[in-house]
């Protein structure tokens, strides 16, 4: 729920920037303003955390469990982590500060770990 709420808030901000540009009240949004344009490091952090979580909880190796892990343990945490950076920098990843990057990494790793509890 929290990850989806973060993604929705980031998307609303992105749409607002697009609308302001359309009404000639702001600059054109950048390509990196999209919450699905995720840096590979966030996917990696979520994947490592997901594997660590899966090793601590007994999980069946079914196609359904793997699909659920991919959604809740990889995609959603990475998208939510990238949404944190998009909201913090208004779509300008080159302006990310150390604490903002740390917060995004925490969201990615935390989401990956929590996914084991959801699937297990």
Residue pairs with C-beta under 8 A, 6 or more apart in sequence:
2 80
3 76
3 77
3 79
3 80
3 107
3 111
4 76
4 80
6 80
6 83
6 84
6 87
6 107
7 35
7 76
7 79
7 80
7 83
9 83
9 87
10 35
10 82
10 83
10 84
10 86
10 87
11 35
11 83
13 86
13 87
13 90
14 29
14 33
14 34
14 35
14 86
14 91
17 26
17 29
17 33
17 90
17 91
18 29
20 26
21 27
21 28
21 29
29 91
30 91
30 92
31 37
32 86
32 91
32 92
32 93
33 86
33 90
33 91
34 86
35 79
35 82
35 83
35 86
36 79
36 82
37 82
38 78
38 79
38 81
38 82
39 82
39 93
41 105
42 77
42 78
42 81
42 82
42 104
42 105
42 108
43 74
43 78
43 108
45 81
45 105
45 108
45 109
45 112
46 73
46 74
46 77
46 78
46 81
46 108
46 109
46 111
46 112
47 73
47 74
47 112
48 109
48 112
49 73
49 77
49 108
49 109
49 110
49 111
49 112
49 113
50 69
50 73
50 74
50 77
50 112
50 113
50 115
50 116
52 112
52 113
53 73
53 112
53 113
53 114
53 115
53 116
53 117
54 69
54 73
54 116
54 119
54 120
56 116
57 116
57 117
57 119
57 120
58 120
59 65
59 69
59 116
59 119
59 120
65 119
68 115
68 118
68 119
69 115
69 119
72 111
72 114
72 115
72 118
72 119
73 111
73 112
73 115
73 116
73 119
74 112
74 115
76 111
77 107
77 108
77 109
77 110
77 111
77 112
77 115
78 108
78 111
80 107
80 108
80 111
81 104
81 105
81 107
81 108
81 111
82 104
84 100
84 103
84 104
84 107
85 93
85 96
85 100
85 101
85 104
88 96
88 97
88 100
88 103
89 95
89 96
89 100
96 104
